[in-house]
Amino acid sequence: MRIGLGFAFVLATGLAACGSDGTGGGGGDDTPMPDAGVIDPPPPTRGFQIKSPEITIKAGEEITYCWYFKTPNTEDMVVKKWSSVMTPGSHHMIMFTTASPVQPDGTVSASQCGVGGASAQNVPSWIYAAQNEVAEVTLPTDDGTGKPLGQIITAGKPAYLQMHYLNPSDQDIKVRVTVNADAFDAGAPYTPTAPYITFNGDINIPAGAVGHVETYTCSTPAGAKFWSMSTHAHKQAVKTEVKAGTDVVFSSTDWEHPGAKTWMTPSTYYSFAAAGNKLTYSCTYNNTGSNAGRTITSGDSAATDEMCMATGYYFPAPNGKSLICYNNFGPF
């Protein structure tokens, strides 16, 4: 992916996850992609900075790694802005937090890396994502009563970065990710906002299928307002969509850069109340590429598995609670 201010949800969030409103591209087949020229931002004045270890991606390799850590803030903080820098060769990154550590701090692993390996006892919360090398998102500044929105990150929160890499060059490259979390001053007024994420764990796309649709309906909190909505899928997806009844809330035909629909002011925040507080998301797939000879199921590998996710932010979020509707074990 190439530079832009994107996702993060495109957002300004875009939540997307793999997805943002930026444009991207990847290097040429024989173009080396050194990390020279990528400048890490300084740490925020108040907040914290996360820097992944450097990883070597072999020539021609596509792989997803997770790096496990605890957030470095020594006090609870309320984040008002996320920003990130990824070295060339990075396709996307997603930051998750969990109730308890998934792996020992410092672990870098490509095994069970993402949402697919989640358990009902330790469901990951999608916190921030970026699909462009340079990305940032500033949260809405008015909840309708004059208070800004903020994301609560408790001190030393168990977390991990999921980092998807694609190196189309004929040289090995070294990659890394830096994430900044800018926080409000202690005691500043705010309204908590948090991610609302869905995950379909029962995807089953037959070999050679064309126009195959996977869909699922989830409940949204009564009284909730959304300020961002997007989707996340892998390369077999030709269309992703989120609906409230018959109202199309978000739609994209670009799995890599789905973009995001954002509502950043009190008069525009979106509510699913008219649809009975129900959200329906769907993904349409053509299994005609490199995986055409086999059935594709749910999983975290962008190379061999599929996903179908709706990704958004809602408020007010009681105690800053992230919500996930995982059809294998219900909404949390």
ABEGO torsion letter per residue (X at the ends): XBBEBBBGGGAGGGGBGBEBABBBAEBBAABBBBABGBBBBBBBABEBBBBBBBBBBBBGBBBBBBBBBBBABABBBBBABBBBBBBBGBABBBBBBBABBABBBGBBBABGBEAAABBAABBBBBABBBABABBBBBBBABAGAGBBBBBBBBBGBBBBBBBBBBBABABBBBBBBBBBBBBBBBGBBBBBBBBBBBBBAABBBBBGBBGBBBBBBBBBBBGBBBABBBBBBBAABABBBBBBEABBABBBABAABAEBBBBABAAABBBAAAAGGBBBBBBBBBBABAAAABBBBBEABAAABBBBBBBBBBOBBBGGBBBBBBAAAEBX
